[in-house]
């Protein structure tokens, strides 16, 4: 039976029956039983060779499963990727091909009463950042988390949750006008670096490849609801194009989609600016108002 820190019973939904249950979904115990008793692998465990000779085998967590990298290598061996180079995010950062940042922090709920949107992991869906107009903080609080007057974000930056969510590895795009937000600290922000032969649209194209997305399953191997990839995201491997022309050709559909959205969005906002009878919250902030609230200490709260 699951018990929380206050001694209360914790209930979950049994996917087989659709009813609440206090039974613990112990994936680790199931993995061990499958490996040891039945000699069968699972989605989160496998057998690997202890040494190159092939014997004996030892049971290990999914992190040591090389199948996701095998899928990526097979993709890179195809004729379509003949001139591409496979590099990890860590290698790309070292070469200046990528810029990476973490989220700003997690303001506690009592400070979410201002005008700067606070973006939680649940707001990242289907390639979009869904700004919740009821979940905002005062500018003085935002600047405390930004450590300055600006968020450090740029239009078309890519962000993904890296903890506390099943959408880890699902990237969304910061659209123009959404730059000045407070991102919960369990976020990873990526953008193309100065040395990159590609832009953010190609980067999104690469990150959404199935052979790339599959790798996130390997580096997230905790079974709690506080999954954390730590620095293991640096191991995610991407295809790097031979030229900017190749990158633009491959990512054209992504570029057209997001630039098309922005064009329509701009036209809509222009209409709203000429007709004050509507209230539609689409950009980062509305008209700033004086704020006097004092921000408090950072507290993990999502």
N, C-alpha and C positions, 0 to 999 in steps of 0.2 A: 504494500500500500504506500502511495506517495504522501509525504508529509512536508509542508512548507516550514519556513523558519518560525512561524507562530504556532506550530503544532497542529495546524488545520489539515484535514485531508485534501489532497489534490486529485481532481478528476480529469480524465481525458476522454475523448470520443473514440470508441472502438470502431475502426473503419469497416469491420465486417458486419456489425450489428447496427451501427448508427446511434448507439446509446452510450451514456456516461459510464465510465468504469474507473476504479481506483487502482487497477492493476498496472504495474510499471511496465512500460514498453522497453524491455532491457535488450537492446540490440547486441550489446557486447556478449551477454550470456548466450544468446541465440547463435552468435557467430562461433563462439568457443565450442558449443555443443555440436554444431554442424561440422566443424573442422575436426574435432577430436573423436566424436562418436560415430559420425557418418562419413568422414573424410570428404565432405562436399564444401565447395567454396560458396560464398554469398556475394551480394552486391558490395559489401564493405569489408570483405576479407578474402584471403587466398593463400595458397601454398607457394613458396618460392624455394629455389635451390639454395642450400646452405653454402655450397662452394661450386666452382665452375665444373667440377667433375659430374655434377648432377645428383649427388646423394650425400647426406639425406636431405629431405625436405623439411621446412619449418613453417608453421602458420604465422601469418603477419596481418596487420591492418591494411586497408585499401591503399594507404599512402605508398606502400612498397609495390603496388601493382603497376606494372609497366604497360599495361594494355592501352591506357589513354595516350601515352606517348607513342605507342606503336601505331595507333590510328593516325596521329599527326604525321609521323614519319611516312606512312603510306601515302598520305595526301601530298606531302612534299616530293615524293618520288614519282608522282604523276606528271605527265607531259605538260599539263597546264601550269605547273609550278617549277618548271625546269630551271629557270633563272632566278628563282626566289631563294632567300636564305632563311633558315629557321633559327630564330634567336629568342632567348628567354627575356622576360621583362627586365630582369636584373641586368642582363648584358646590354639591352637597349638603353637602359638608364646610364650605364657606364659609358656608352658611346655617344651620349647626347642625343639619341634618337627619340627619347621619351622624357617627359617631366611628370613626376608623381608627387602627390600631396595627400595628406589625410584630412578628414573632416575637422570642423572647428571645435566642436564640443557639444554638450547636451545640457542646455538650460533646464533647470527644474520647472515643474508645471506652473508654479506661482509666478514665474517671470514671463510667462507667455501671454502678455496682454498689450503688446505694442503694435508696430507697423512693419517690422522686418520678418519675412517668413522664416519659420524654422522647419527644415526638411528632415523628416525621419526616414528610416529604411523602408517603411511601408509606402512612402510617397514615390518610390522608384518603380514604375510599372510600364511595360510595353514600350520601352525606349523613350519615355517622357518623364519629366519631373512634374508631379502633380502638386502644385502649390495649394495648401489649405488656408484660405483667408481667415479661418478662426484660430489658427495656430501660429501666432506671431509674437515677437519679443520687441521690447523698446530698443531704440537705436543705441543707447548707452550700454545695454547688455550685449547687443550684437557686436559693437566695437570692442568690447572686452574679450569676446571669443575670437574676433578677427585679429586681435592684437594690433589694431590700427583702424583707420577710417574706411577701408575697403576690405572686401571679402577675399581678394586674391583670385577669384574665379574669373574666367573669360567666356565669352560666347562660344558655344559649341564644345566646351570642355565635356569630357565623359566622366560619369560618376557611377559607382556601384557600391552596394552594401558589402562589407566584409565581416559582418558579425550580426547575430540576432535575427537572421532572416533566411527564408528558403530561396530568396532571389539573389543570393550571393553569386557574383559573376554576371549578373544581368545589368548591362550598362544602359544608362539614359543620357540624354543630351541636354546640357544647359543652353536654353534658347536665349537669343538677345532679349534683354529686359529682365532676365531671371538671375543675373549675376550676383546681385546683392542679397544673398540669403545666408542663413546660418545652417550649415550642414552638420547633422549629428556626427559625433566623432568616429562612429563606426562606418566611415565612408572612405573610399579610395577614389581620388581624382587623377585622371590621366589626360595628357594632351601631347600632341606631336612636338618634339624638340627641334631646336634650330638646325641640327644636322640631319633631320629626317627627310628621306625622299618621298614623303607622304604627308597628308594632312589628317585632321581628326576624323573626317568621313571615311577615309581608308582604314584608319585605326579601328573605328567602329565595325567596319566590314570584316576586318580580321578577327576582332574579339567575338563576333557573333557566329563565326564558323563552328559547325558542330564539333569538329576535331579539336577546336580550342575550348569551347564550352565544356566538353567532356573532361578536360583536365581539372576543372574546378572541383569535380566530384572526388578527385584523388586528394587534394590538399585540404579539404574540409572533412576531417574524420572524427570530430567529436560528436557524441550523440545527444548532447544537451541542447537546450534552446538558446544557449549562448555560444553558438558556433563561432570560431575565431580562426581566421586563416593566418594570423600573425604576419611574419615576413615571407611565408611560403608562397604568396602570390608572385614573388619574384621568379618562381620556377615556371610559371605559365609561359609556354612557348608560342610565338606568333610567326607567320610568314612575312618576311620583309621584302618588298618589291625591289627590282633592279633599278627602277627609275620613277620619277614623279609621273611621267606620262603613263606608265603601266599602272601605278597606283590609282590615278584618276580614272583610267578606263575600267578597272575592276570595281571601283566603288561608285560609279556614276549613279546607280539607282539610289544609293543611300544619300548622296549629295543632292540629287534632284528632289528626293522626298522631303528632307529637312529644310532645304532652301525654299521649296514650294510651300511648306507649312508656314515658314516665316513670312513669305510674301502675302499669303492669305491673312495671317495673323496681323501683319502691319496694316493691311487695308481695313480690317475689322476694327482695330484700335483707332485708326484715323476717323472712321465713322463715329465711334463712341465719343471721341473728343469733340465732335461737332454737335452731339445730341446728349444733353445732360439728364435725359429722362431715364437712363439705364444705369444699373450698377453691375458691372462685370469685372471681376478681379482676375487679370491675366498676367500683369507684369510683376516685377519684384516688389515695388512699393507704390502705395497711393501717395497723395500729398502728405508730406511730412508734417507732423504736428509737434509742438514743444513737448518734451518728455522730461519728467523730473524724477522718475523712479530710479532708485539705486539698484544695480545688479548685485547678486549675491555670489557665493562661491559655486564653482562648477560641481554639479552632481549628476552622476549617470542616471538618466531618466529617459526612457523612450516609449 
